[in-house]
Amino acid sequence: MISFLISALKIIFLLGFLILIHEAGHFFVAKLFKVKVHEFAIGFGPKILAKQGKETKYELRLIPLGGFVRLEGEETRSEDKRAFNNASIPKRMAIVAAGGAVNIVFGILVYFIIMSAMGNNVSTVVDSTISEFAAEQYGIYSGDKIEKINGRNINTKADIDEILKKSNGEELTIQLERNNEEKEIKLTPTKKESKSTGIYVASNTNGKDETQVVQVDKGSAAEKAGIKANDIIIKFNNEEIEGKADKLIQAIQNCKENNVEVEVKRDGENFTTNIELDLIPTYYLGINFKLAENNFTNNVYYAFFKTGDFLGSILENLKMLFTGKVGIDQMMGPVGISSVVSQTTGIADFLYMLAIISISLGFTNLLPHYFLYS
């Protein structure tokens, strides 16, 4: 019972707070442009608290799943000089966009603070190289600092990972600092292949249906075999998966043949299908990097780049949605969000989810307005 109450409080606080700052964005920008605001309400349904200000009525309502700011001239045309419909187009755009913009800025700030507080950042200074990988073979040594790859500045290890991911195994030009001297090395990264189905399964489900498919990559082995979102993987290559995602991943990587039989449950009925596994190439330098010194300057430095990467990943997911690579049915609704939030452990975990949901809410709120005014 206590666990249920804690989960409920987490959800109510998170959604209520994000709605509060969202509506406050609309409210304060409207006030800034002297547009008349009749109501500022958090929640829907019956009123719990209400207070009449000089001009605006402030309300707290029972159901914390939304809110609104009611402006003069917003829904019907008004002759009042301070009506929304009489404000200039740039001012109206600013008022409408303010809610989403506040959510985005708030989410970025929270994520940045979390990353700044965590420390344990990986530097771009070589600690050691791995035997039989490219770095050792081409003469990269402990203490070398990687500064550029193919002319691109390297700020974090994530930059190196991104370049390797896009390299397609082609030769790389690496500029590094060794004993205060600049050195250039050309090398071809080491290629390793891993088996892939193109299936993404559920997680954080308390052991229940962790092998439920939440997404299938377009053109992947799984899509070609007819597997769809919401299917549940029962067996992989005749091995019982028992609803555990880690067992499924291990079974995929351990299978020796590329053509495997998969048992799937769909709408309560089981069927089997054959999957021709994709072989996905991954490219490595074979370097273990040193941890950066844990101080305020370094933590802020790495937090800045991590926050940029985080924001970029959200934009990439939105791009995938609009290009059809991710379907609307794969987006997480209020029930899914509530489930994830209820399972957070610790302040940092909760704040991390707060940042993700706030930024996502901001972008999805701004997009319809962008198309409306463009």
N, C-alpha and C positions, 0 to 999 in steps of 0.2 A: 504493500500500500504506500509506504514511504517513497519507494522507488518510483511509483506511478506519479505521486504528487511532485517529486523533484523534476521528472521528465516533463510534466504538464507546465510547471513553472518556467522551465527553460524555454519551452516552445512559446508560451504566452509572452515572456519577456522579450525574446528575440524578435518575434513578429511584431509585437506592440511597439518596441523601440524603433525598428526599421520603418514602420508606418508613421510613427511620430515624427522622425526627422525628415521623412519624405514629404509629408503634408506641411511640416514647418518650412521646408524649402519653398513650396508654393506660396505659403502665407507671408513670409518675410519679404519675398521679392514683390508680391502684390502690394504690400504695404510700402515698400521702397518706391514703387511707381505710383503711389497714392490711389490705387484701385480699391474701391470699397469692398470690404470682406464682411459678409453677414454671419457666417458660421465657420468655426474651426472644430471639427469633430474627429475623435479617434474611436474607431469601432463602429459597428452597425447595431441595429435593433434598439431595444428600450434604453432610455437614458439612465445612467447611474448617478452622474454628477453633471450639473450645468451651472454656468455663471455668466451673467450678462455683463460684458465690458462696456466701455463708452460707445463702441460701434459694433463690436463683434461678440457673438455668443459662443462661449467655449464649452464643449461637451465631451464627456467620456461615456461611451456606450458599452453595452454588455458583451457583444461578440467582437473580440480583438482581431478580426481578420480583414480589416480595411479601415478606411477613413476618408474624409473629404474636406475640402475647403470650398464653401459656396460664395461665389463672387457676384456682385451686382452686374447684370448684363452678360452673364456667362452662358445661360441657356436660352433666354429670350432677350430680344433687343431692348435696350434701355436708353432713355434720353439723358440720363444723369451724366454729368461731365466726368465723373469718376468711375463710370461703368467700364467693365472689361472690354466690351465691344467698341468703346470709343478710344481705347488706348491704341498706340501705333502698333504695327505688325511686329517690329522687333521687340517691343515691350511684352506683347502677348506671347510671343515665342519664348521669351525669357521666363515668364511666369509659368508657362506650361512645362518647360524643360527643367525648371529649378528642382523639382522633386527628385527626378532621376539623377540629376547632376550631384545633388547632395549625397545620395546613396553611393554613387561611384567614388566621390572624394572621401567620404567616411570609410568605405571599405578599403580603399588604397592606404589610407592613414593607419587603420588598424593592422593591416597586413604588414606594413612597413615597421610598425612598432614591435610586432611579434618577431619578425625576422631580426630586428636590431637587438632584441633581448636574448635571442637564442644562442648566438655565438657558434662555436664549432664549425667555422667556415673552412672550406677546402680551398687552398691557394692554388696558384699556377706554377709553384716551385716543385720540381721533381724530388720525391723522397727516394724512390727506387724504381727500377724497371723490371718487367716480367720476362723471364726466359722465353726465348723463341718467338717473341713479338717484335714488331717493327722498331720500337724505340731502342731496344738493346742492339738490334742488328745494324741500325744506322748510326749508332754512336751518340745517343743521348744519355747523360749521366746525372747522378744524384747532385742536387744543388743548382742545376740548370733552371732558369726561369723562362717559360714560354711567353713571348711578348706579342708575336704576330703569326698568323697562319694564312698563307695566300694573300698577304697584304692587309688582312683584317686584324684590328687590335683585339687582343685577348684580355678580357677583364676578369672573367671567372671560368671555372671548369665547365660550366654550362655552355660557354661559347665554344669550347673545344668539342664537347659532345655534339653540339648542333652542326658544326662543320663536318665532323666525321659522319654523322647521319646523312648528310647531303653529298658526301664526297663521291659516292658510287665507286669507291676503291681506287680513284685516280690519284696520281702523285700529288703530294702536298709540299709546299715550301714553308718551312718553319724557321722563324727568326727567334733566337733565344739569347738570353744574357748568361754568360759563363765567366765567372771571376772578373766581373765588371767590364767584360768585352762582348761585343755583338758577334754572333755567329749564325750562319745560315746553313740549314740542313734540308736536303730534299729526300723525302721518303714516301714509300707506298704503304698505307696502313694494312694491318693484318686482317684478313677476312675470315669470319666464322659464320656458319649457317645454323639457324635454329628453325625448328618446325613450328608452323602456325596454322590455326584453323580459321582465324578471322572472327572468333567468338569472344565476346566480353560477357563475363558472368557477374552476378550480384555479389555484393560484399556487405559486411556489417549487418548480417541478418540473424545473429545469435545462433548460428548453426543450422538454420532452417533454409532449405532450398538455396544454398550458396551457388549451386550450379544452374540456377535459372538464368537464361540468356537475356541480357538487357540490350545488347546491340550486336548486329552482324555487319561486318564491313562489306561494302558493295564490291562485287567481283571476287570475293574471297572463296576459299574452299568450302566453307560452311554454307554460304549463300548458294553456291552451285549445287550443293547436296540437298537444298530445300529446307535448311534449318532457319527458324524465324525467331524474332524477339518474343519472349515469354515462354519459349520451349524450356523444358528442364532436361538436362543431360543425366541419364541414369547409368549407362555403361559406356566406357570408351575402350575400344579394342578388347571387348569381353572382360574388362576389369570393372568391378563394382566401384562406383564413385562415392556412393553414400552421401550425396548432397554436399560434399566438401570441395570448395574451389581449389584448395592446394593439392588435393589428390588428382583433380582433373589436369591441372597444370603439369604435375609430375608425370602423369600418364602420357601426356602429349610429348613431352621432351624425352621420355624414356623409350617410346615405341621405336622399333628398329625399321619397320616398313613404313612406306609413305601412304599406302592405301589402307584405311582402317574402317572398321564397322562401329557405328555409334547407335546406341539405343536412346530414344528420345521420348519424353512424355509431352503430349500436347492435348489440351482440353480433356484431361483425364484418361487418354488412351495412349498406349505405347506403340512405337513403330521403330524400325531400324533403317538406317541409311548408310551408304558408304561415302567417306570423305577422302579425297586425294589431297593430302596435306601440302600446303605451300612451304617452300624453303626460303626463309627470309634472311638475306645477308646482313651482317652487322660488322662494322669496321672498327678496329681498335689500334691504339698506339702501344698499349701495354705499359702504362705508367701508373704508379701509385704516387699521388700528390701529397705534399705536406699540409697539415692544418695551419691556417693563418693564426697569427698571434691574437689571443682573445682580449682585445682592448676596444674602447669606445669607437675610435676612428675606423678600425677595420670592420667592426660590426655594422656601423652605419654605411660604410662603403659597399659591403656585400649585400646589405639589406636593400640598397637602392637598385642594384641589378636584379636581385631576386624578385623584387616587386614589379619591375618592368617585365620580367619573364612571366610572372603570374598574370599580369594584365594581358599580355600577349596571348597566353593560353586561353583565356576567357574569350577574347576576340576571335581566336581561331575556331573555338567551339561554335560561336555564333555564325561564323562564316560557313562552317560545315552544315549548320542547320539550313541556311539560305541556299546553299548549293545542292542540297538533297543528300549529302553524305550521312546526315543524321536526321531521322524522322521526328515529327512532332510527337509521336507516341513514345519516343524514347526520352522526352524531357521529363524532369521531375516536377510533379505537382505539389500542392499543399500537403497531401498525405505523405508523399515521399520525403519532403523536406522535414516534416514533423518527425518522421521515423529516424532520419539521420541525426537531427538535432538532439533527440531524446537519448541517443547512444553516445554522445560526446562525453569524454572523461577528462576532467581538469579544466582550468580556466583557459589555458592556451588552446586546447582543442576546441572549446566552445567559441572563443574569439575568432579562431581560424574559420569556422563555419559561418560565423557572423559576417566576416569580411567577404567570403565567397558569395553568400546569398545577397548581401547588400549590393555588391558590384553587379551581379547578374540581374538583380531586380532593377537597378538603375539603367543598364543597357537595354533590357527588354522593354522598359517603360519609355525610353527615349526613341526607340526605333519607329513606332507608329507615328509619333509626332514629327519625326524627320521626314517621313514619306508624305505626311499631311501638308507640311509647309514647303516641300521641295518641288 
